[in-house]
Amino acid sequence: PNPKVGTVTQDVAAAVKALNTLTVAVTVTSDVELSIVGNTEDGAAKKLANQLNGLKALGDAAIGMMDNIPQPAKDLFEAIKIDNTRDTVTISLKVDKATIETAAKMAPGGGVR
């Protein structure tokens, strides 16, 4: 096991304890938008956002090296955005219609509805 990964995971667990509320919203039109907003206390959002961005960077690196993961899945992972204000951290993802159609064609059954 990589001790650095364990430390990052422990730091994220500590930062998550600062969450007061967590709100999830999904908007479906021709696109799909996902938003997860965590409200923190004592300005902990920046630390939590930094930790989540660190985990995302590890995931980006790992996924980038895996040839068996389709490019649309890699693109979706890269499209995840993590932002913060003093007391909120937001994770967002927008999946456009073209990406949805490409993924559907790659799925078993070739996107048959």
C-alpha positions in Angstrom: 0.0 0.0 0.0 1.1 3.5 -0.8 1.4 5.5 2.5 0.7 8.8 0.8 -2.7 7.6 -0.5 -3.6 6.6 3.1 -2.7 10.0 4.4 -4.8 11.7 1.7 -7.7 9.5 2.5 -7.4 10.3 6.2 -7.2 14.0 5.5 -10.4 13.8 3.3 -12.1 11.9 6.1 -11.2 14.7 8.6 -12.3 17.4 6.2 -15.7 15.6 5.5 -16.4 15.8 9.3 -16.7 19.6 8.8 -19.7 19.2 6.6 -23.0 20.5 8.0 -25.2 19.7 5.0 -24.9 18.0 1.7 -27.3 18.8 -1.2 -27.5 16.9 -4.5 -29.2 18.2 -7.6 -29.7 16.6 -10.9 -31.1 18.5 -13.9 -32.1 16.5 -17.0 -32.7 18.3 -20.3 -31.0 17.2 -23.5 -27.9 17.3 -21.2 -27.5 16.0 -17.7 -26.1 18.2 -14.9 -25.1 17.0 -11.5 -24.3 19.3 -8.6 -23.2 18.3 -5.1 -22.9 21.1 -2.6 -21.5 20.7 0.8 -21.9 23.4 3.4 -19.1 23.5 6.0 -18.2 25.4 9.1 -15.2 27.5 10.0 -14.0 28.0 6.4 -13.2 24.3 6.0 -14.5 24.2 2.4 -11.1 25.2 0.9 -9.3 22.4 2.7 -12.0 19.9 1.6 -11.9 21.1 -2.0 -8.1 20.8 -2.0 -8.3 17.3 -0.7 -11.0 16.3 -3.3 -8.9 17.8 -6.1 -6.0 15.8 -4.9 -8.0 12.6 -5.0 -9.3 13.6 -8.5 -5.8 14.1 -9.7 -4.8 10.6 -8.5 -7.9 9.2 -10.3 -7.0 11.2 -13.5 -3.5 9.7 -13.5 -4.7 6.2 -12.8 -7.5 6.3 -15.4 -5.2 7.9 -18.0 -2.9 4.9 -17.8 -5.6 2.3 -18.3 -6.1 1.4 -21.9 -9.3 -0.7 -21.1 -11.2 2.4 -20.0 -13.1 3.9 -23.0 -12.2 7.5 -23.9 -15.8 8.9 -23.1 -15.4 7.6 -19.5 -12.1 9.3 -19.2 -13.6 12.5 -20.6 -16.4 12.3 -18.1 -14.0 11.9 -15.2 -11.9 14.9 -16.5 -15.1 17.0 -16.7 -15.7 16.8 -13.0 -15.2 20.2 -11.5 -14.5 21.0 -7.8 -14.9 24.6 -6.6 -15.3 26.3 -3.3 -16.3 29.4 -1.5 -15.4 30.1 2.2 -18.2 27.8 3.5 -19.2 25.6 0.5 -17.6 23.1 -1.7 -19.2 22.2 -5.0 -18.7 19.1 -7.2 -20.3 19.5 -10.6 -20.5 17.5 -13.8 -22.3 18.4 -17.1 -22.8 15.6 -19.6 -23.9 16.9 -23.0 -26.2 15.1 -25.4 -23.4 14.1 -27.8 -21.5 12.4 -25.0 -24.6 10.6 -23.8 -25.3 9.3 -27.4 -21.6 8.2 -27.8 -21.8 6.3 -24.5 -25.1 4.7 -25.4 -23.6 3.4 -28.7 -20.7 1.9 -26.8 -23.0 0.2 -24.2 -24.0 -3.5 -24.7 -26.8 -3.5 -27.2 -25.3 -0.5 -29.0 -27.8 2.0 -27.7 -30.9 0.1 -28.7 -33.8 1.7 -26.9 
